[in-house]
């Protein structure tokens, strides 16, 4: 997601819950577009010059470090023994940061042993999972939301510079950073649920910052709980499609195209 409401981030968790943090803190007056939620019809009808009020956060590196733990330290301080990390970095488990880190441990423990989900604690484990998902002899790359000139998060109107462009890839593997002492990514493959991915170029009306947003659309929402935020904010029924913007740091692995790379959304 691409929004902060009060403290924390809107993160990805297991058990089919997209917005696992701060869901209860969201005011009803906030519009779905402001937090990067759209219906498929809304997305496909975005046109040049259209105004979209969106808040793009800046990644909090103290919660989401950009680097994995070096391999030589992984055996010394294993992921499954967090007490050493809390002591080493002097982070009280009862502090807000400590609770966020413990939440990551709980989430990762709950998917341990699953074949379609992984908490990648190293680049090798992430790439191994992605390679297995795509199959042998398939080249792949990642895309992510980029806003290189945006250094201060600000809520503002963004103007659509180009119609959304669909990213052509039969299979997709999203990976989302989890808060921890070092980089942890929750990667998953939703083989039973079809998705479409798009890029959307925007420019901030106030700051002039350009953003190339990655948007993923789920064509079926029947796996979400009936009281999920998606239904409340978009006003759609269970089973409907919905789209959400990837925030800075979220990664979408796609198949490497021989040529081209995208088609106009239709």
C-alpha positions in Angstrom: 0.0 0.0 0.0 1.0 3.6 -0.3 -0.4 5.2 2.8 0.4 6.0 6.4 -2.4 6.7 8.8 -1.1 7.9 12.2 1.7 5.6 13.2 3.1 2.5 11.4 2.6 1.2 7.9 -0.1 -0.6 6.1 1.6 -3.9 5.8 1.1 -7.3 4.3 0.5 -10.2 6.5 -0.4 -13.9 6.1 -3.8 -15.5 6.2 -5.2 -13.3 3.3 -5.0 -10.0 5.3 -3.5 -7.2 3.3 -3.9 -4.4 5.8 -2.8 -5.9 9.0 -1.8 -2.7 10.8 -3.9 0.3 11.7 -7.0 -0.9 9.9 -9.2 0.0 12.9 -7.7 3.6 12.9 -8.9 4.6 9.5 -11.5 7.3 9.4 -14.5 6.6 7.2 -14.1 10.0 5.5 -10.8 8.9 3.9 -11.4 8.1 0.2 -10.1 4.9 -1.3 -8.0 6.7 -4.0 -6.1 8.6 -1.2 -4.8 5.3 0.1 -4.2 3.8 -3.3 -7.3 1.5 -3.6 -9.2 1.4 -6.8 -11.7 -0.8 -8.6 -10.6 -2.3 -11.9 -13.0 -0.1 -13.8 -11.6 3.0 -12.1 -8.0 2.1 -13.0 -8.7 1.3 -16.6 -10.5 4.6 -17.1 -7.6 6.7 -15.7 -6.8 9.3 -18.4 -4.1 11.9 -19.0 -4.7 15.0 -16.9 -6.9 13.2 -14.3 -6.3 14.3 -10.7 -5.7 11.7 -8.0 -5.2 12.6 -4.3 -2.7 10.1 -3.0 -0.2 10.0 -0.2 3.1 8.3 -1.0 5.1 7.5 2.2 8.9 7.4 2.5 10.2 4.1 3.7 11.2 4.2 7.3 14.6 2.6 7.3 14.7 2.1 11.0 11.8 -0.3 10.7 12.5 -1.6 7.2 16.3 -1.8 6.7 17.3 -2.2 3.1 20.0 -4.8 3.7 19.8 -8.5 4.6 21.9 -9.9 7.4 25.3 -10.9 6.0 25.6 -14.7 5.5 28.5 -15.0 8.0 26.2 -13.8 10.8 23.1 -15.8 9.9 24.3 -18.9 11.8 25.5 -16.8 14.7 22.2 -14.9 15.2 19.6 -17.2 13.6 16.2 -15.7 12.7 14.4 -18.2 15.0 16.2 -16.9 18.1 15.3 -13.2 18.3 16.3 -12.7 21.9 19.9 -12.2 20.8 18.8 -9.5 18.3 16.8 -7.6 20.9 19.7 -7.7 23.3 22.3 -6.8 20.7 20.3 -3.7 19.4 18.9 -2.8 22.8 15.3 -2.8 21.6 12.8 -3.6 24.3 10.3 -6.2 23.0 7.5 -4.1 24.7 8.4 -0.9 22.7 6.5 0.0 19.6 9.4 -1.1 17.4 9.8 -4.3 19.4 6.2 -5.1 19.1 6.4 -4.6 15.3 9.4 -6.9 15.1 7.6 -9.5 17.3 4.6 -9.3 14.9 7.0 -10.2 12.0 8.2 -13.2 13.9 4.6 -14.3 14.6 3.6 -13.9 11.0 6.7 -15.7 9.7 6.3 -18.6 12.1 2.6 -19.1 11.0 3.7 -19.7 7.4 6.7 -21.9 8.2 6.6 -25.0 5.9 4.2 -23.6 3.4 5.1 -23.9 -0.3 3.4 -20.8 -1.6 4.7 -18.3 1.0 8.1 -17.5 2.5 9.7 -15.0 4.8 13.0 -14.5 2.9 15.8 -13.6 5.3 18.4 -13.5 2.5 18.7 -12.7 -1.1 19.4 -16.3 -1.9 16.3 -17.5 -0.2 14.2 -14.9 -2.0 15.7 -15.7 -5.4 15.3 -19.4 -4.8 11.6 -19.0 -4.0 11.0 -16.8 -7.1 12.9 -19.2 -9.4 10.9 -22.1 -8.2 7.7 -20.1 -8.7 8.5 -19.2 -12.3 10.0 -22.6 -13.2 13.2 -23.6 -14.9 14.7 -21.7 -17.8 12.6 -18.6 -17.1 14.3 -15.2 -16.7 12.8 -12.8 -14.3 13.2 -9.3 -13.0 11.5 -7.0 -10.4 9.6 -3.8 -10.7 8.7 -1.4 -7.8 7.1 2.0 -7.3 9.7 4.6 -7.8 9.7 8.3 -6.8 13.4 9.3 -6.9 12.9 13.0 -6.3 10.3 12.6 -3.5 12.2 13.1 -0.2 9.4 14.3 2.0 6.0 12.5 2.3 3.2 14.8 1.5 -0.5 14.4 0.7 -1.3 16.1 -2.6 -3.0 15.8 -5.9 -1.2 13.9 -8.6 -1.9 14.3 -12.3 -1.9 11.3 -14.5 0.8 11.7 -17.2 0.0 8.5 -19.2 -2.8 6.0 -19.2 -2.0 2.9 -17.2 0.3 0.4 -19.0 -0.3 -3.3 -18.3 2.8 -5.4 -17.4 2.8 -8.6 -19.4 3.8 -11.6 -17.2 1.9 -14.9 -16.9 3.2 -15.4 -13.4 3.9 -12.8 -10.7 5.6 -13.0 -7.3 5.1 -10.1 -4.9 7.5 -9.5 -2.0 6.7 -7.1 0.8 9.2 -5.9 3.5 8.4 -6.8 7.1 9.7 -4.7 10.0 12.7 -6.2 11.6 16.3 -5.6 12.6 17.4 -6.4 9.1 15.7 -6.9 5.8 12.9 -9.5 5.8 10.6 -10.0 2.8 7.3 -11.8 2.8 6.9 -13.3 -0.7 4.0 -15.3 -1.9 2.5 -16.9 -5.0 -1.3 -16.8 -5.4 -1.6 -19.6 -8.0 -5.4 -19.9 -7.5 -6.1 -16.1 -7.8 -5.5 -14.3 -11.1 -3.9 -10.9 -11.0 -3.0 -8.1 -13.4 -0.2 -5.6 -12.9 0.1 -2.0 -14.2 2.4 0.9 -14.2 1.0 4.4 -13.8 3.0 7.6 -14.3 2.0 10.6 -12.1 3.4 14.0 -11.2 2.6 15.8 -8.0 0.8 19.1 -8.5 2.4 20.8 -5.5 5.9 19.4 -5.5 6.4 18.5 -9.1 7.7 15.0 -8.0 7.3 12.3 -10.6 6.1 8.9 -9.5 6.0 5.6 -11.5 3.5 3.6 -9.4 3.2 -0.2 -9.7 -0.5 -1.2 -9.2 -1.6 -4.8 -8.8 -5.2 -5.9 -9.3 -6.7 -9.0 -7.8 -9.5 -10.3 -10.1 -11.2 -12.2 -7.3 -11.7 -11.1 -3.7 -13.5 -14.2 -2.4 -10.5 -15.1 -0.3 -10.8 -11.9 1.8 -12.9 -11.8 5.0 -16.4 -10.3 4.6 -15.6 -7.2 6.7 -12.3 -6.5 4.9 -11.3 -2.9 4.3 -11.5 -3.4 0.5 -15.2 -3.9 0.6 -15.8 -1.0 3.1 -13.8 1.5 1.1 -14.6 0.5 -2.4 -18.2 -0.4 -1.9 -17.8 -3.6 -3.9 -19.2 -7.1 -3.1 -17.2 -10.2 -2.1 -15.7 -11.7 -5.2 -15.2 -8.4 -7.0 -11.8 -7.3 -8.4 -9.8 -4.6 -6.6 -6.5 -2.9 -7.2 -3.9 -1.4 -4.9 -0.7 0.6 -5.3 2.6 -1.0 -4.2 4.3 1.3 -1.7 8.0 2.1 -1.8 9.9 -1.1 -1.0 7.3 -3.5 -2.2 8.7 -5.7 -5.0 6.9 -7.4 -7.9 8.8 -10.1 -9.7 7.8 -10.6 -13.3 8.9 -12.7 -16.2 11.6 -11.0 -18.3 10.2 -10.1 -21.7 12.1 -10.8 -24.9 11.1 -7.4 -26.1 8.7 -4.6 -25.3 7.6 -4.7 -21.7 4.0 -3.4 -21.5 0.8 -2.8 -23.4 -1.8 -0.1 -23.0 -4.5 -1.1 -20.5 -7.8 -2.1 -22.0 
